[in-house]
Amino acid sequence: MQKVAFLGTGLMGFNMARRLAERGFTVVAWNRTYSKAKPLELYGVKVVEDLPRAVEGARVISVMVSDDNASETVLVEAFKHASEGAVVLNHSTVTPMHSGKMYLSARERKLSYIALPVMGGPADALRGELVGIAGGDREVLDEIKGYQESLFKKVFYVNSAEEASAVKLALNSIYFSAMIGLAEALVLVEAWGVTPQKFLDVASELWIRPIIERYGSRLLAENYPVSFKLRLAAKDMSYALSSGSEKGFPLPHIATMAQTLLIASQSGRLGEEDYTRIYRFLKGLR
Ligand SMILES: NC(=O)c1ccc[n+]([C@@H]2O[C@H](COP(=O)([O-])OP(=O)(O)OC[C@H]3O[C@@H](n4cnc5c(N)ncnc54)[C@H](OP(=O)(O)O)[C@@H]3O)[C@@H](O)[C@H]2O)c1
């Protein structure tokens, strides 16, 4: 099987690398903090301490790190050591500006590059049920069909790496709007003496039922396990905002979400907790 170098084994990358290994790929993983990647060995992944060792000879180089800065740091190194003909897949949620820059940089080194951000969380990654938005060198997409089929239930192609990142940020802005909208609605009704469950029962009879099903109990849970960190949600909305500004568009609703998430993520350790903790944060504001 093709060698895949997997760079960045946080909540998402860990499960993606594990899934690929379980589907028969030869996976070599690298993470900035080695100890966090080490348990991947239990699933047949080779874990290395040096990034160059991970990418040497790899047909596919996958990147799943937190933001533009992390992605640039990792990619600059990966580009230096990538073998000829390697395909670089960047799954990280980054700005369109960053995707465009990295696409050109890969080109200069004669490497194929696809921005392939994902919808879905760590559990979806482990089940191979992510949805991908791919943009960049389309001709190599067919060559990585087995990779796609192992991790994704569907991959949509948009023309460029920039477009893929713009679509990802736009989709997240809808998710977060729904989630924060429900969190504020709960704060409002509770302030007037309505129990959360009573409110969720009413809302579940309406077309917003899927939002209630997705976020209702997750918002109210005392200890929901971290699946998506609040600080990364703040990053996403700040990236959506700057991506709008880049094209001259103010996005006032996204701006409010970005600020709300940023303030919350800087409150104690909340930034490291699940993004649905925003409800607890809002409740504590009175
Ligand atoms: N979690 C989700 O549900 C989800 C869903 C879709 C997309 N995403 C996106 O996927 C990406 C990863 O998310 P995640 O949930 O896996 O986050 P995470 O658990 O916080 O993992 C972040 C990863 O980035 C690495 N990293 C951070 N800064 C770095 C740097 N300067 N140099 C090298 N590596 C660096 C971390 O390494 P260390 O271990 O050394 O810190 C870790 O491997 C983000 O862009 C996120 O927005 C997440």
The ligand as an SDF file (V2000), in Angstrom:
LIG
                    3D

 48 52  0  0  0  0  0  0  0  0999 V2000
  -12.0050   18.7460   15.9580 N   0  0  0  0  0  0  0  0  0  0  0  0
  -12.8960   18.8600   14.9950 C   0  0  0  0  0  0  0  0  0  0  0  0
  -14.0620   18.4540   15.1450 O   0  0  0  0  0  0  0  0  0  0  0  0
  -12.4980   19.4520   13.6580 C   0  0  0  0  0  0  0  0  0  0  0  0
  -13.3460   19.2330   12.5740 C   0  0  0  0  0  0  0  0  0  0  0  0
  -12.9960   19.7340   11.3210 C   0  0  0  0  0  0  0  0  0  0  0  0
  -11.8460   20.4830   11.1790 C   0  0  0  0  0  0  0  0  0  0  0  0
  -11.0490   20.7250   12.2620 N   0  0  0  0  0  0  0  0  0  0  0  0
   -9.8070   21.4980   12.0320 C   0  0  0  0  0  0  0  0  0  0  0  0
   -8.7660   20.5440   12.0030 O   0  0  0  0  0  0  0  0  0  0  0  0
   -7.5420   21.1160   12.4940 C   0  0  0  0  0  0  0  0  0  0  0  0
   -7.0520   20.2680   13.6630 C   0  0  0  0  0  0  0  0  0  0  0  0
   -8.0610   20.2740   14.6460 O   0  0  0  0  0  0  0  0  0  0  0  0
   -7.9870   19.3490   15.9500 P   0  0  0  0  0  0  0  0  0  0  0  0
   -9.3490   19.3470   16.5310 O   0  0  0  0  0  0  0  0  0  0  0  0
   -7.2980   18.0980   15.6400 O   0  0  0  0  0  0  0  0  0  0  0  0
   -7.0410   20.2690   16.8700 O   0  0  0  0  0  0  0  0  0  0  0  0
   -6.0010   19.8590   18.0220 P   0  0  0  0  0  0  0  0  0  0  0  0
   -6.4580   18.6420   18.7210 O   0  0  0  0  0  0  0  0  0  0  0  0
   -5.8010   21.0850   18.8330 O   0  0  0  0  0  0  0  0  0  0  0  0
   -4.6670   19.5150   17.2220 O   0  0  0  0  0  0  0  0  0  0  0  0
   -3.9090   20.5410   16.6390 C   0  0  0  0  0  0  0  0  0  0  0  0
   -2.6830   19.9210   15.9890 C   0  0  0  0  0  0  0  0  0  0  0  0
   -1.8870   20.9830   15.4270 O   0  0  0  0  0  0  0  0  0  0  0  0
   -0.5450   20.8400   15.9120 C   0  0  0  0  0  0  0  0  0  0  0  0
    0.1190   22.1450   15.9480 N   0  0  0  0  0  0  0  0  0  0  0  0
   -0.3410   23.2850   16.5170 C   0  0  0  0  0  0  0  0  0  0  0  0
    0.5500   24.2820   16.3480 N   0  0  0  0  0  0  0  0  0  0  0  0
    1.6070   23.7460   15.6690 C   0  0  0  0  0  0  0  0  0  0  0  0
    2.8290   24.2800   15.1860 C   0  0  0  0  0  0  0  0  0  0  0  0
    3.1600   25.5730   15.3720 N   0  0  0  0  0  0  0  0  0  0  0  0
    3.6690   23.4490   14.5220 N   0  0  0  0  0  0  0  0  0  0  0  0
    3.3400   22.1490   14.3230 C   0  0  0  0  0  0  0  0  0  0  0  0
    2.1880   21.5920   14.7530 N   0  0  0  0  0  0  0  0  0  0  0  0
    1.3230   22.3910   15.4200 C   0  0  0  0  0  0  0  0  0  0  0  0
   -0.7140   20.2170   17.2850 C   0  0  0  0  0  0  0  0  0  0  0  0
    0.5140   19.6670   17.7300 O   0  0  0  0  0  0  0  0  0  0  0  0
    0.7580   19.4350   19.3150 P   0  0  0  0  0  0  0  0  0  0  0  0
    0.1110   18.1280   19.6420 O   0  0  0  0  0  0  0  0  0  0  0  0
    2.2210   19.4130   19.4530 O   0  0  0  0  0  0  0  0  0  0  0  0
    0.1220   20.5870   20.0370 O   0  0  0  0  0  0  0  0  0  0  0  0
   -1.7710   19.1650   16.9680 C   0  0  0  0  0  0  0  0  0  0  0  0
   -1.2120   18.0660   16.3070 O   0  0  0  0  0  0  0  0  0  0  0  0
   -7.8910   22.5560   12.8320 C   0  0  0  0  0  0  0  0  0  0  0  0
   -7.6070   23.3910   11.7360 O   0  0  0  0  0  0  0  0  0  0  0  0
   -9.4040   22.5070   13.0710 C   0  0  0  0  0  0  0  0  0  0  0  0
   -9.9960   23.7540   12.8980 O   0  0  0  0  0  0  0  0  0  0  0  0
  -11.3380   20.2020   13.4980 C   0  0  0  0  0  0  0  0  0  0  0  0
  1  2  1  0
  2  3  2  0
  2  4  1  0
  4  5  1  0
  4 48  2  0
  5  6  2  0
  6  7  1  0
  7  8  2  0
  8  9  1  0
  8 48  1  0
  9 10  1  0
  9 46  1  0
 10 11  1  0
 11 12  1  0
 11 44  1  0
 12 13  1  0
 13 14  1  0
 14 15  2  0
 14 16  1  0
 14 17  1  0
 17 18  1  0
 18 19  2  0
 18 20  1  0
 18 21  1  0
 21 22  1  0
 22 23  1  0
 23 24  1  0
 23 42  1  0
 24 25  1  0
 25 26  1  0
 25 36  1  0
 26 27  1  0
 26 35  1  0
 27 28  2  0
 28 29  1  0
 29 30  1  0
 29 35  2  0
 30 31  1  0
 30 32  2  0
 32 33  1  0
 33 34  2  0
 34 35  1  0
 36 37  1  0
 36 42  1  0
 37 38  1  0
 38 39  2  0
 38 40  1  0
 38 41  1  0
 42 43  1  0
 44 45  1  0
 44 46  1  0
 46 47  1  0
M  CHG  2   8   1  16  -1
M  END
$$$$
